Amino acid sequence: QDCSVPIAEAKSPNLDAEKAAADAVGALYIPTLPWVCTDQCEPVIGDIRVYSNRYHFSKAYATYLTGALGEALHPALS
């Protein structure tokens, strides 16, 4: 846990603009930060490396999240 950082340090500066752009066109916006961070953002969850770089999930973690993403997309698909 020595490598975890506060959410304010880990949050991409683009997230607010991404949400605003989705809202402007009526698109579903799915915030993914809560899938990684509470007060701290963890670089490893279970035995999976979370990030491939500062702001992007690793392939392994993205694969791990497929169920959560499917649930989050359900309102847009039904």
C-alpha positions as CSV (number, residue, x, y, z in Angstrom):
1,Q,0.0,0.0,0.0
2,D,3.0,2.2,0.0
3,C,2.3,3.1,-3.6
4,S,-1.3,4.2,-3.1
5,V,-2.1,7.9,-3.6
6,P,-4.9,10.2,-2.5
7,I,-7.7,10.4,-5.0
8,A,-6.9,14.1,-5.7
9,E,-3.5,13.1,-7.0
10,A,-4.7,10.2,-9.1
11,K,-7.7,11.8,-10.8
12,S,-7.2,12.7,-14.4
13,P,-7.7,16.4,-15.1
14,N,-9.9,15.4,-18.1
15,L,-12.6,13.6,-16.1
16,D,-14.8,16.6,-15.5
17,A,-14.6,17.6,-19.2
18,E,-15.4,14.0,-20.3
19,K,-18.5,14.0,-18.1
20,A,-19.5,17.5,-19.3
21,A,-19.2,16.3,-23.0
22,A,-21.2,13.2,-22.3
23,D,-23.9,15.3,-20.5
24,A,-24.0,17.8,-23.4
25,V,-25.0,15.2,-25.9
26,G,-27.1,13.1,-23.6
27,A,-24.7,10.1,-23.5
28,L,-24.4,7.7,-20.6
29,Y,-21.3,8.6,-18.6
30,I,-19.8,5.8,-16.4
31,P,-17.4,7.1,-13.7
32,T,-14.7,4.4,-13.3
33,L,-12.7,6.1,-10.6
34,P,-14.9,4.5,-7.8
35,W,-13.9,1.1,-9.1
36,V,-10.3,1.9,-8.0
37,C,-10.4,4.6,-5.4
38,T,-12.1,5.4,-2.2
39,D,-10.0,8.0,-0.3
40,Q,-6.9,6.4,-1.7
41,C,-6.2,4.9,-5.2
42,E,-4.6,1.5,-5.2
43,P,-2.0,0.5,-7.8
44,V,-2.7,-3.2,-7.1
45,I,-6.1,-4.8,-6.3
46,G,-6.0,-8.4,-5.4
47,D,-3.2,-9.7,-7.5
48,I,-3.9,-7.4,-10.5
49,R,-1.9,-4.4,-11.5
50,V,-4.5,-1.7,-12.0
51,Y,-2.8,0.8,-14.2
52,S,-0.8,0.5,-17.4
53,N,0.2,4.2,-17.0
54,R,-0.9,7.1,-14.8
55,Y,-4.5,7.3,-16.0
56,H,-5.3,4.1,-17.9
57,F,-6.3,0.7,-16.6
58,S,-4.1,-2.3,-17.5
59,K,-5.5,-4.9,-19.8
60,A,-5.8,-7.4,-16.9
61,Y,-7.7,-4.9,-14.8
62,A,-10.0,-3.9,-17.6
63,T,-10.7,-7.6,-18.2
64,Y,-11.4,-8.0,-14.5
65,L,-14.0,-5.1,-14.7
66,T,-16.0,-6.6,-17.6
67,G,-18.8,-7.7,-15.3
68,A,-19.0,-4.3,-13.5
69,L,-18.9,-2.5,-16.9
70,G,-21.6,-4.7,-18.3
71,E,-23.9,-3.8,-15.3
72,A,-23.1,-0.1,-15.7
73,L,-24.0,-0.2,-19.4
74,H,-27.2,-2.1,-18.9
75,P,-29.4,1.0,-18.8
76,A,-28.1,2.1,-22.2
77,L,-28.6,-1.4,-23.7
78,S,-32.2,-2.0,-22.6
